[in-house]
Amino acid sequence: HIDTLIDLKIPSHQSKKLSYMALDHGIVNNFAHRAVFDVMTMLRVLDLHPLEDVLRMARSPMLTIEAIVSYENRELAKTSGFYWKSEGKKWLKDIKECELEEEQQEALKLGFTAQPFPLAKPFTPNRV
């Protein structure tokens, strides 16, 4: 199945809240928080993404990566979407495995490295 929170390629500066996501895609949901209208809105958003890309993301397992940054450069990790894990004192980010190379390239451009972190438990969304 497809989980629109993690299987759609949404830029990190955009919200994944449905009403904002819809507006970012030029869609107005006049009846937000009504199940049928929210589903129709999400289907319209989904329709704007190449289905093969969405399916590739849906099939890809979750992976946690670690940003290797110095204390002085910690803001690079934070602005790249990594979160601070005080237990272990690491900057981590949960991604789809198929995004690993792209994430590593982006980190290099910003001046740090990112590597898979197998000991962390990856994000698991609540699925209905």
JOTA-V108622 format. One record per run of one state. SS is the DSSP state (A for helix, B for strand, O for the rest). FROM is the first residue (numbers start at 1). LEN is the number of residues. Records with the same first field share a line. If there is no record, write none. Layout:
SS: FROM-LEN  FROM-LEN
This chain:
O: 1-17  25-10  48-3  60-2  69-2  80-3  86-4  111-2  117-12
A: 18-7  35-13  51-9  71-9  97-14
B: 62-7  83-3  90-7  113-4
